[in-house]
Amino acid sequence: MTGASSGIGAATAELLSRQGWRVVLVARRADRLEQLARRLGEAVAVPADLTAADAPERVREAVGDGELGLLVNNAGAEWRLAFGEGGYDNVRRTMEVNFDAVVRLTEALLPTLRASAPSSIVNVSSVAGRVGRPKNGAYAASKFALAGWSESLGIEEEAHRVHVGVVLPGFISTEGFPHDRLRANARTRWVVSTPQKVAEAIVAAGPGGRREVYVPRFYGLVPKLRHLVPGLTRRTLGAGRI
Ligand SMILES: NC(=O)c1ccc[n+]([C@@H]2O[C@H](COP(=O)([O-])OP(=O)(O)OC[C@H]3O[C@@H](n4cnc5c(N)ncnc54)[C@H](OP(=O)(O)O)[C@@H]3O)[C@@H](O)[C@H]2O)c1
């Protein structure tokens, strides 16, 4: 479980642990991971910056030669900058965390997942992996890339009985993505959901066998609207109302 030190990752680790999984917790903040591991009981903390060259191998060593039933690639970050402000540097650092690190960790663990089949990979993309908004081009690029790559990987790995699911959350209130403005306004509060809802979606997209889960479900309308009424969708997103 990557990104287990807060938000969606911590909530998912708790849910998986309650369901009887022995969870390997990965993120940079060791104190948070160790605290969570103690609370969960059987969990193992692996502090690592997933963009570091040796991170995939360190996680693979922690998993060992035993069974690996599920890999959840959830760690991610966003730096909200227009391309004119953040340029390629912002695109690169975002891709490094949200896409490259996922691909590298998956590569390191795929042999173990195949050997443990039937097993699953769940990649946490975003509704931003289906539609672009101002000031999130770098993030959207990384999440579009993740969704596309996951779709191909899922078809390829069918033969090896490694299921690949994609979870696409909308606005979820967490440390990294607080959505204070949306939550402060009574008219927009309803669009913001909780990490626990995403945790349930991750289970549905992994062991539950779903290929694609929007959470909350109504966010599945966003990519449909983008195709059906592109002008309206663009004006709504562009105006920064949501
Ligand atoms: N919240 C939303 O509205 C929303 C919507 C759509 C998608 N998502 C996606 O959901 C995932 C989880 O986000 P969240 O909302 O739960 O935010 P969060 O509370 O900020 O959690 C992000 C997690 O990623 C870890 N992380 C970040 N960079 C890392 C790195 N270089 N190496 C290792 N771990 C790293 C963080 O841990 P450390 O800081 O301890 O390393 C933290 O555990 C992300 O992929 C995000 O893009 C979130």
The ligand as a Gaussian input file, in Angstrom:
#p B3LYP/6-31G(d) Opt

LIG

0 1
 N       -7.844000      13.786000      -2.397000
 C       -8.296000      13.971000      -3.618000
 O       -9.122000      14.867000      -3.894000
 C       -7.842000      13.047000      -4.716000
 C       -8.602000      12.997000      -5.897000
 C       -8.189000      12.156000      -6.919000
 C       -7.061000      11.378000      -6.769000
 N       -6.341000      11.446000      -5.621000
 C       -5.137000      10.625000      -5.516000
 O       -5.206000       9.839000      -4.355000
 C       -3.892000       9.495000      -3.939000
 C       -3.751000       9.711000      -2.437000
 O       -3.879000      11.075000      -2.150000
 P       -4.567000      11.644000      -0.822000
 O       -5.733000      12.455000      -1.238000
 O       -4.745000      10.557000       0.166000
 O       -3.456000      12.704000      -0.378000
 P       -2.416000      12.699000       0.843000
 O       -3.122000      12.592000       2.139000
 O       -1.544000      13.888000       0.583000
 O       -1.588000      11.363000       0.612000
 C       -0.560000      11.258000      -0.338000
 C        0.314000      10.100000       0.074000
 O        1.338000       9.911000      -0.907000
 C        2.583000       9.811000      -0.225000
 N        3.654000      10.294000      -1.086000
 C        3.718000      11.466000      -1.752000
 N        4.883000      11.569000      -2.398000
 C        5.578000      10.429000      -2.132000
 C        6.865000       9.951000      -2.499000
 N        7.696000      10.661000      -3.272000
 N        7.249000       8.747000      -2.036000
 C        6.446000       8.018000      -1.239000
 N        5.216000       8.406000      -0.861000
 C        4.801000       9.609000      -1.300000
 C        2.407000      10.685000       1.015000
 O        3.263000      10.254000       2.061000
 P        4.598000      10.998000       2.551000
 O        4.357000      12.470000       2.469000
 O        4.749000      10.482000       3.957000
 O        5.644000      10.510000       1.640000
 C        0.981000      10.335000       1.415000
 O        0.960000       9.142000       2.158000
 C       -2.941000      10.342000      -4.790000
 O       -2.427000       9.574000      -5.853000
 C       -3.851000      11.421000      -5.349000
 O       -3.385000      11.935000      -6.581000
 C       -6.695000      12.254000      -4.586000

